[in-house]
Every structure is written in C-alpha cells, then in structure tokens.
Amino acid sequence: MNSETLTLLGIETSCDDSSMAVIRDGQILSNLIYSQAIHKKYGGVIPEWASRKHLEAMVPLYRECLQTAGIRQEQLSGIAVTRGPGLMGSLLVGMGFAKALSLSLGIPLVEVNHLEAHVFSVMIESSDLHFPYLCLTVSGGHTQLIRVDGFGAYTLLGTTLDDAAGEAFDKTGKMLGLDYPAGPEIDRLAAEGRAIHRFPVSEIGGFDYSFSGFKTSVLYYLEKKLKTDPDFIRNNLHDLCASIQNTIVEILIRKVKLAMQDQNLNQLGVAGGVSANSGLRRALKDLASQNTWTVHFPSIQYCTDNAGMIAFVGFKKYQDGKFADDRMVPMAKYPL
C-alpha cells in the first residue's frame, strides 16, 4: 500500500441500523446500511433486539463493505467508530468489533460523536459549503440548531426540550395506524393530500424546540373526529398526513429563520434522517431563496444513520492525529 494513502473503515451502530463504510483519501468507496425490520411490529426500537441484530450483522457487513470498496483489510490505516450518543447496547457491539479489529490489525482507533458526524454529513458531497454555517440536525432522536465555525468549533444555539421532530413524525404516524418508522410514509402520503387542519405551533422563546404539545393536539383532534366519524382517519389519511407534515415543518423553519438572522449567517446545512423529508426540503429551499441564503442537504444515503459520515469525520480526525485510547467506553449521552 502507498504510504501516502489513508484508508479508514467507519462503523456506526448507535441505534437500530448497522452500517460500515470505507473512505480513502477523503473519497467514500462504500457505505452499506443494514436496517432492522424487526422493530416495525413493535412500533419502535427494542434495545435488546437492536443489540442482537447488530451482533449478527458485524462480520458479514464487514466482508461486504471491503468487497464493495475493492480493498483488503491489510490496506486499512485505521478504524473510526461511533462512541455515542445512542443506545448503550448497540454502541457496545460496534465499539467491541472496532477494538477487536484494531488490535488484530495493529491500526489505531478514532472515536466519533454521532451528532458531529451528522453536522458534517452535509460536507461529504458539497464542496461549496464553507464555515461558518448553521446546521439544523433533525432526526428521530435529536433536533438541534448548531453554529459551525470549523471542525471541533461548535455553538449549540437550540435543542428540543422534549421530543425530537422525527419522534413527532413516528408517534403521530402511529396514531394514524402507520408502521414504524412513520416519517417516510407520512411524507409519501402527504404528497397526495391537502393540509386540512393547522395544528398549534409552540411559542417557546429563543431557538429551542418542543413537539410534545403538537403530539397532544393531534391526539385530541383525532379523538374528537373519531367520535362522530369512526372512518375519519381512513377517509382523510392523505390530508391528515399533509397537515401533520406542514405543522412539523413550520415549527422547524421558524427557528431556523430566527437563528440565521440572529447569527448573521448565509450558509445553512440540514442533516439527519428528517432532512430527507421532501416537505422540509421544499420549505427550506423557499426560505433560503427569499433570504439570499444557500442551503445544503446530504444525499439520501447520508441523511439517515450511516457509517459514511462516521468515516468522513474519522478521516479528518486521523489527519489531525486525534486517536482514541483503546480503553474508551461508549457514551449513551455524548453532547457536542
């Protein structure tokens, strides 16, 4: 192997998706994701099942990842692994595999913060995004507004005080009888519907978010309608999805606009699983156009939890010589 070539394996197991990726000299050669369908019938992630499924996936996923990238394991320079935040059992599986591989191959470990990886997922394919920029990180577990001044230079401006936006999609989707995860299905159904009802938008000060009141308002609205029309949800499903999506998007973009203006920024990045939502993308593109901002989204493969973003940040940290101690432990809570 050329001594100047830097090749890293990325490992992501923070929740219910097992993912591995290979990055060489800044270019991602493979990014594979194994999604655990078993959680659908429970309406949410079962931590014990998630850990077991990660364990089953590690070896075959590793082999396929290397094969897809067209490399041998002897060509790996290091391993980047998610340390947290996430489910402790899931994180333990990924970190245990990473440590064993690091020891057997004699190559260093790099630990990556899952949230940091989402923040920089917008830069994997976007060469014209520059510092400083505002990042809206929006997923099933997190909703945050972060000012990014460089690698390792972050200011948390706002976060959710209760539920995340992705969780709001999933829980309201469950009220409609949709399978978990409900976000993508709501997005699909909303495209064929009209927003027949405007749910209340929380008026929390600053840049923080809250979705608990929104969920409650959806619940009460459906209960009221179902009392007089037992088929209300079935007969109005597309319109209900459009109404739910429009409200969540409105909640998100209100604070984005405030934060962009307050920080005097003109660069916006949007990351996390909910960044794949077509309604949110349209609304933020319109908002950016109205304010002469530029908005950047990751491609769909880098929106949800994936090892490509872990490898990308790990590559930057490896170049800076920021290696991890092999005694490190996972962190269920790991703020930026």
Buried (B, 14 or more C-beta within 10 A) or exposed (E): EEEEEBBBBBBBBBBBBBBBBBBBEEEBBBBBBBBBEBBEEEBBBBBEBBBBBBBEBBEEBBEBBBEBBEBEEEBBBBBBBBBBBBBBBBBBBBBBBBBEBBEEBEBBBBBBBBBBBBBBBBBBBBEEBEEBBBBBBBBBBBBBBBBBEEBEEBEBBBBBEBBBBBBBBBBBBBBBEBBBBBBBBBBEBBEEBEBEBEBEBBEBEEBBBBBBBBBEBBEEBBEEBEEEEEEBBEEBBBBBBBBBBBBBBBBBBBBBBBBBEEBEBBBBBBBBBBBBBBBBBEBBBEBBEEEEBBBBBBEEBBBBBBBBBBBBBBBBBBEEEBBBEEEBEBBEEBEB
